[in-house]
Amino acid sequence: MKLKRQTWNNILIFSVVIFFGLMLLPDYLRHQRQSNAMPEGVIALVDSRSEVLSLRFAHLTLTRTLDGWQTDKPLVISPTELAQRWLGLAGTQVDEATLQSLRPQRTAPRTLELTRSPDKEPIRITYYQQPQFWLMQNEQGQWLAVSVDRRYLFPLTKS
């Protein structure tokens, strides 16, 4: 079977487009990775956001359902927004010397438990409310300082 000249031209054009796409793919992937990366010294509180099924505090529980997030307490904002706030938290990494210097100022520790799929252990995050920031330990055991207002993390209604 003999191919026409127009068919060969189309094959050649398609091959050139594929070649250029393959040449630009590594740069595109590198750019995507860099745009999702955090600045140096800034670390995330939770890396596995998509796996989290519930956030359990001592006084509040957020649970993921098919319709979004639900809560057991009245909030000023939607439960989905609050879950996104907590799961999107990032802060400045705290070194060991700074952590030791903050030890006398620490209040009682609080714990946030992130429940994942039933076959995985929950993630326990310890956090302290300091006068100027929150001191939190992420799932990798790294300490971070997060500067947000208390109402940003706990927007409960007065009832």
N, C-alpha and C positions, 0 to 999 in steps of 0.2 A: 504494500500500500504506500503510495507516494503522497507526501504532505504538500500542501500548497505553500507558496511563499508567505502569504498572510498568516498562516498558522505558525510557521517558523518565526516570523516577526513577533507574534504574540508570546510564544514560548521564550524568546530571547528577552523581551521586555519584562515578563513575569520573573524570569531568573535574575535579572538585574535588581528588581525591586526586592526579591527575597534576599539577595546578597547584601544589599544596603541595610535591610532590616536586621540581618544577623550581625553586621558590623556595628550597628548602633545599639544593639541589645545590651551589652555589658555596661555601657555608659548610662543607659536608661535605668537598669537595675541598681547601679551604684547610686544614682541620684535619688531613687525611691528609698533606698536604705538610709541615706543621709538625711532625707527630709523627715523620716520617722524617728531618727536618733535624737537623744536629748543632749543638751550642751554638757561639756565636761564638768564633773562634780555634781551634776543633778541626777538623781536616781528616782525610779518609780517605786511607789509603795506596793503596787500589785502588778506583776507581769502577766499573769494568766487571767485577764479580765473576762474573756469570753466563757471560761469554765465556771465562773462563780454563780452559784444558785441562790445563796442567801448571805446576808451580812447580819450578824447577831451581836448586838451591844448588850450591856447590862439592863438598859431601860428601853430598848427599841430593837425591832427586827424588821429587816427588809427581805422580801422573798420574791424571786423571779418566777413569773407565771407566763402563760402563753400570751397574755395581754400586756405584758410589761412587768414592772415592779409594783408590789403591794406592801403595805406596812400595817403594823398593829397599833400605831399611835397617830393622832392627827398631826399633820405637818403644814407649814406655811407654803411649801413648794410641793411639786409632785414627787412621789417615791422614786420614779425613774430618774429625775434630775438629781436627787440626793445620792442614789446609787452611783450614778455617773461621776458625781463629785468625788466620792470616796475612791472609786476604782481608778479615777484619773489623777489622783494625787501624786505629786512628785515634789521632791525637796532637795536641799543641799546636803551632801553627805557629811556626817559628823565624824571627825577622827577620834581615836581613843583618848587622847589627852583632853580634848574638849569635853568628851563624855564624862571623864573622871572629874573634871572641874565643875560640871553641872550636878553631880551626884548629891551634894548637900541641899540643893534647891528643888530637887524633884518632889512632886506630890505623890500621892498613892497611884500606883500603876493601874491602868484600865486595859481591858482586852477587847479586841474585835475578832470575832471568829468568822472566817469566810468558808462557807460550805461549798464544796465542789461536788462532782459526781459521787454517787454512793461508794464507789470502789476506791476513792482517793481520800487521804487524810485531810481534815480541814486545816486551813492556814490560820494560825493564831498570830495576831499583830498586837504587840504591846505598845501603848502610847501614854505619854505624860503631857499634861497641859502646863506649859511654862508661862511666865508672865508675858513674854514677847512672841512666843512661837510654840508649836507642838513638837515634841520629840517622839519619833515613831520608829519602830523596828520593823523592817519589811520581811518578806518571806525568805530572803536569803540571809537574814541576820544582820543586815547593814542598818545603821542608825541614820536617820535623816531628820533635818529640821525643816518644818513646814510652817510658813507664815500665812495663816488665814485666821479670820475671826471665828469665834466659837459658833456664832449663828450660821456661818457658812457650812459647818459640819453637822450642826445639830439644830436645824430650823423647826423646832417643836412649837406648836401653838400652846398658849396658856389655857389649860382646861383642868 
